[in-house]
Amino acid sequence: VHFRREGDGGPAIVLLHCANFNSNLYKRTLPYLGDRMQAWAFDAPGVGLSDAPPEPTVPQIAEWLLEALDALGIERPVVAGLHTGCRIAIQMIEIAGDDRFAAAVFSGIGPLSDEYRTAHPINAPHLHLEPDAEGTQWMRAIERYRLIYPAESPPTEDRGWLQHLFALSSLSKVVPERLPWPGGPVEGVGLDPVFRAFSKPIYVYNTPEDLFSESDIDMASWNPNAELNIVEGV
């Protein structure tokens, strides 16, 4: 399991990336956190420079990451995840128990059950390249990617631009060594009881533009230990 690390003292935090990325996601974050704590960012098994488990399911990925924490002597860290990383973190909590972690930080938790996903369809314009009749879906996708990648060339009305930007940013510029994300769908994996029962502090941070911000607002109310912060203007 490949990881990046900054900082030698203080409490430990373990950072888990979303799908289509790897630990590169936290390259700018790690030095900042390393001034205050031990900050670790892992490539999920099967992604980036980490080997793939024989059965790359979310539980298997969580098992391998827990073994990595044990091998590195990382005791009771804060576990933090973005999107898919949230669900892997919650799976780790289910396997290892509450006392394995001091707290959890989540951004973009997404559906934790098939029932929630069915009842709350995700409005993700970047997943649908065909614009609607007014073009609003297309322009929302453009706007979202401009927020994520502000240094890119100004968008045009060309349909191929978004596809090119996604491939360029996700594959070539951000994560050049990325392997395909292992396994099938990672949402709706029946983890809502684990989230509801987690007895340590939970910090839920997101921005209004994130496709999972509404589910974060809902799920933060599921656990009395959860604190929600939706950050405007990022």
Beta strands, then each sheet from edge to edge (+ up, - down):
strand 1: 3-6
strand 2: 12-16
strand 3: 38-42
strand 4: 78-82
strand 5: 103-107
strand 6: 202-206
strand 7: 226-230
sheet 1: 1+ 3- 2- 4- 5- 6- 7-
end
